[in-house]
Amino acid sequence: MSEAYQVTPSVGVNIRSGPGTGYSKVGAYAQGTVVTVTATRDGWGQTEKGWVSLDYLEAVEAAQRVTDNGLRIQARYIDAGRKNRPGGVNPCGYITIHETGNAARGADAAAHGAYLNSAAGEAALVSWHYTVDDHAIVQHLPDGETAYHAGDGPKGTGNARSIGVEICVNADGDFAKARENAASLVRLLMEEHGIPIGHVVQHNHWNGKDCPYTIRHTSGAWEAFLALCEGGPCAKTNRQTVQARFGLAEETMDYLEAYRYGADLLQKLAAAN
């Protein structure tokens, strides 16, 4: 978790070395100070300087980030202090696209968020910024922090200068929809950070790993994904083009779009001579 709170008492609030009055005082926050609470325990919140009683804090409503296709980004940050949250400043020069590689049923964005914030995720020393499935986008780290996702070392350009985005491939999910949602996130990140389309890259770009696997092994899929990232949703345009060119019924078009790689198929048919 990671949430913003404002100190309310006029006399401020003490900061303690642990979650309770039995711990030593290590400082204080003045009234009006906005602090980020990264973990809670027994009515106390952990900040970057120590622990503060939640009784003296008031939640600050953060600005809501929403993609252009209407998905609300859910911030569920890895707890501060975990080894897979390395900190450091990420200048957000690139966006790196991954696939989770986890085809298990239920392995959606929320499940991957829970994994990253677990002992297993910490022990594996893996982290990334966002996981996207067919219905949600979950953020695990602030964009401006580094992460361990690119496999090019703690100071490698992929880890230290790019935002990591994982696309879910769970068997009970709709991969084509998850990919469209990922493209909507990329569009938002490109706009927010001024990242050019040429700096939207595959995991493979940094260390040669065969990832994002499904996209890499589907002809034209990477180009189609970049087109979505650059120009916004194009599925409707492709549908209209294919329907007009081949004289297909609405139910036939619905069937094509529902196919696992329907977006790729429509793009190829739209471009066919």
C-alpha positions, 0 to 999 in steps of 0.5 A: 500500500502507499497512501497520502495523509495530512497531519491534523493536530495543531501541535503536530505529531511525534514520529517513533521508531516503531508502531507504538508509544513504547518506541523511542521518538525520532522526530515530529511532523508539523501540522499540515505536513503531507506524508506517505504511509507505506504500511500500517500496523496496530493503528500506526502508519509507517512513513519514510522517517518512522511510525506515526499514529493514524489517529492524528492523520487524515487521508488525502484523496489523490488525483485519480488516473484513468486511461482513455478507455476508462480504466481506473489505475489501482495503486497497490504499492509494494511495501517500502523496505522490501528487497524487491522495491529498490528505490532510486530515481527512474527518469522514465525514458522508456516503457518496457513491455512484458508478458507474465508468462503465467497461464494459470487460471486466476493469474490476473493483475491483482494476483500478480500484485499480491505476489510482488508484495509477498515474501516469495516476490521479495525473495525472487527480487523481481518487481515492475510498475504495472500489471494489466489484464482484461479488466484492470490495471494495477500499479505496484511502484511509482513511475519514478522509482526503479524496479527489477524487471528488465534483467540488465542489472541494478543500474541497467538502462531497462531497470533504471530508466524504464517503466515496466508493464506486464500483460497477463496471459491467464487462461481465464482471461481475454489476452486481446483485451488485456493487450488493448488495455496495456496499450491504453496505459502506454498512451497515458504514460507516453503523454505523462512523461513525454516518452516517444513511441520509439522508446516503447520496447520489448523486454527482449530489447534489454537482455535478449529474453524471449518476452513478451512471448505471445506477441513475439510469436504472433506475426505482426503482433508487435507492430499492431501493438505499437499502432495501438499505442501510437494512434489510439484504439483502431479495432473499430476502424479495422472492423469497419474496413473488413466488414465493408471489404468482404461484406460480412454480417454483424454476427460474423464480425462479432465472432472474429473479434471474440477470437483469441487473436481477433485484433491481429486477424482484423488488422491483417484482413484490413490490410489485405489487397 
